[in-house]
Amino acid sequence: GAVLPHGTAVELPDVQTAPVAETVNLWE
């Protein structure tokens, strides 16, 4: 999984990890 800026670890397939990370960055 990937560790988000919030410090929350999420378990997602690598295919989804990038899009989710980008979305979180937009929220920040």
Rosetta blueprint (number, residue, H / E / L):
1 G L
2 A E
3 V E
4 L L
5 P L
6 H L
7 G L
8 T L
9 A E
10 V E
11 E L
12 L L
13 P L
14 D H
15 V H
16 Q H
17 T H
18 A H
19 P H
20 V H
21 A H
22 E H
23 T H
24 V H
25 N H
26 L H
27 W H
28 E L
